[in-house]
Amino acid sequence: MEKFEKLTGIAAPMPLVNIDTDMIIPKVFLKTIKRSGLGVNLFDEMRYDRQGNEIADFVLNKPQYREAEILIAGDNFGCGSSREHAPWAIADFGIKCIVSTSFADIFFNNCFKNGILPIVLPEEQVAVLMKDAEKGSNARMTVDLEAQTITTSEGESFAFDVDAFKKHCLLNGLDDIGLTLEKQDSITAFETQAAQARPWV
């Protein structure tokens, strides 16, 4: 998993509330177990019409937001079913940070496991970030995980809380497999000892 330390990028405004995981990635695309290739179907039913053509006024189809790496979202983002394909699609599109007043618990935790930083801030601070994001591609925000701050294009900065263990994992690019591999020497030593003690196994 890629390390998340400091990000400066375009923020896309998506003020809709209760965006659920089926809106993020519709169930028809859940047939794959690969993490790649889902970005093209992110928000599929909002991005495309029934003929598969892009809907021009959807935020991520607008030229200024096609390269967005930060999403400023409405309340209760990621609610609905617990599908891990939702953060897979978000990450594959290129979004590395989502800011909202609240997230669904399972989606929130799945973000960290897939290299995405979900930030919870008060409504008034999210409103400031939303307004800044509406300026388009010239308004780049900076997210500093080490300092735990997000800064607008005009230099206004907000502090955010993050669990110390989850912060460690993001800073070091550790998913569940990476965390296990950190204990590789201990695992190898245990397996060697077990094989000597029980050679018939």
C-alpha positions in Angstrom: 0.0 0.0 0.0 1.3 3.5 -0.9 2.4 5.7 2.0 0.2 8.7 2.9 2.3 11.5 4.3 1.4 14.9 2.8 -1.0 15.6 -0.1 -1.5 18.8 -2.1 -4.2 18.4 -4.7 -7.5 19.4 -6.3 -10.6 19.0 -4.0 -13.9 18.1 -5.6 -17.1 19.4 -3.8 -19.9 16.8 -3.4 -22.4 18.2 -0.9 -24.9 15.4 -1.2 -25.8 13.7 2.1 -26.2 10.0 2.7 -24.1 8.9 -0.3 -24.3 5.1 0.1 -21.9 2.4 -1.1 -24.3 1.5 -3.9 -24.1 5.0 -5.2 -20.3 4.8 -4.9 -20.0 1.6 -6.8 -23.3 -0.1 -8.0 -23.7 -3.8 -7.2 -23.4 -4.8 -10.9 -19.7 -4.1 -10.7 -19.1 -6.3 -7.6 -18.2 -9.4 -9.6 -14.5 -8.8 -9.5 -12.1 -9.4 -6.5 -9.4 -7.2 -8.0 -8.8 -3.8 -6.5 -7.9 -2.2 -9.9 -10.2 -1.2 -12.7 -13.1 0.0 -10.6 -12.4 3.7 -10.8 -14.1 4.1 -14.2 -17.3 3.0 -12.6 -17.1 5.2 -9.5 -20.4 6.9 -9.0 -21.5 5.2 -12.2 -25.2 6.0 -12.1 -24.4 9.7 -11.4 -21.6 9.9 -13.9 -23.2 8.3 -17.0 -26.5 8.2 -18.7 -28.2 4.9 -19.8 -26.3 5.0 -23.1 -23.0 5.2 -21.2 -22.3 8.8 -22.1 -20.8 11.1 -19.4 -23.3 13.5 -17.7 -21.5 16.8 -18.2 -22.7 18.5 -15.0 -21.6 15.7 -12.6 -18.7 17.1 -10.6 -16.0 14.5 -11.5 -16.8 14.8 -15.2 -16.1 18.5 -15.2 -12.6 19.3 -16.6 -11.4 21.1 -13.4 -12.2 18.1 -11.2 -11.1 15.1 -13.3 -7.8 14.9 -11.5 -9.3 15.4 -8.0 -7.5 13.7 -5.2 -9.6 15.1 -2.3 -13.4 14.8 -2.0 -15.3 17.2 0.2 -18.5 15.3 0.9 -21.9 15.7 2.7 -22.9 14.0 5.9 -23.0 10.3 6.5 -20.7 9.3 3.6 -20.3 5.6 2.8 -23.5 4.4 4.5 -25.4 1.3 3.2 -23.8 -2.1 2.7 -20.3 -2.9 3.8 -18.8 -3.6 0.3 -15.1 -3.1 0.2 -15.4 -2.4 -3.5 -16.4 1.2 -2.5 -13.0 2.3 -1.2 -11.4 0.2 -4.0 -13.2 2.3 -6.6 -12.4 5.6 -4.9 -8.7 4.7 -4.6 -8.6 3.5 -8.2 -10.1 6.8 -9.4 -7.2 8.6 -7.6 -9.0 10.0 -4.6 -6.8 9.7 -1.5 -8.7 11.8 1.1 -12.4 12.3 1.9 -13.7 15.0 4.2 -17.1 14.8 5.8 -19.0 15.6 9.0 -19.5 11.8 9.4 -18.9 8.4 7.8 -20.5 5.0 8.1 -18.3 3.0 10.5 -17.4 0.1 8.2 -16.7 2.3 5.2 -14.6 4.6 7.5 -12.4 1.6 8.6 -12.1 0.2 5.1 -10.7 3.5 3.9 -7.7 3.2 6.1 -7.1 -0.4 4.9 -7.0 0.9 1.3 -4.7 3.9 1.7 -7.5 6.5 1.9 -7.6 9.1 4.7 -11.1 9.9 5.9 -11.3 13.1 7.8 -14.2 14.1 10.1 -14.6 17.8 10.8 -17.4 20.0 12.2 -20.1 21.2 9.8 -18.9 24.8 9.7 -15.3 23.7 8.8 -16.6 21.3 6.1 -18.6 24.2 4.7 -15.4 26.4 4.4 -13.6 23.5 2.6 -16.7 22.9 0.4 -16.7 26.6 -0.7 -13.0 26.5 -1.4 -13.3 23.3 -3.5 -16.0 25.1 -5.6 -13.3 27.4 -6.9 -12.0 24.6 -9.2 -8.6 23.3 -10.1 -6.8 26.5 -9.1 -7.8 25.9 -5.5 -5.5 23.2 -4.2 -5.8 22.0 -0.6 -3.0 20.5 1.5 -3.5 17.5 3.8 -0.7 16.9 6.2 -1.2 13.6 8.0 1.8 14.0 10.3 0.7 17.4 11.5 -3.0 16.4 11.3 -4.1 19.5 9.4 -5.9 20.3 6.2 -5.3 23.7 4.7 -7.4 25.6 2.1 -6.0 27.3 -1.0 -6.1 30.6 0.9 -4.1 29.3 3.9 -6.9 28.6 6.4 -6.0 25.5 8.3 -8.1 23.1 10.4 -6.8 20.4 12.7 -8.3 16.9 12.6 -8.2 13.8 14.8 -7.0 10.4 13.7 -6.5 7.2 15.6 -2.8 6.8 16.3 -2.6 3.2 15.0 -4.4 4.0 11.8 -2.1 7.0 11.4 0.9 4.8 11.8 -0.4 2.4 9.1 -1.1 5.2 6.6 2.2 6.9 7.2 4.1 3.6 6.6 1.9 2.2 3.9 0.8 -0.8 5.9 -2.4 -2.7 5.1 -3.3 -5.9 7.0 -0.8 -7.9 5.0 1.9 -5.4 5.6 1.3 -5.4 9.3 1.6 -9.2 9.3 4.9 -9.1 7.3 6.3 -6.7 10.0 6.3 -9.8 12.2 7.9 -12.0 9.6 11.0 -12.8 11.7 8.9 -13.9 14.7 6.7 -16.0 12.5 9.6 -17.7 10.8 11.2 -18.4 14.2 7.9 -19.8 15.5 7.5 -22.0 12.4 11.1 -23.3 12.7 10.6 -24.1 16.4 7.3 -25.8 15.7 8.7 -27.9 13.0 11.6 -29.1 15.2 9.2 -29.9 18.1 6.6 -31.6 15.9 8.4 -32.9 12.8 5.5 -35.3 11.9 3.2 -32.3 11.3 
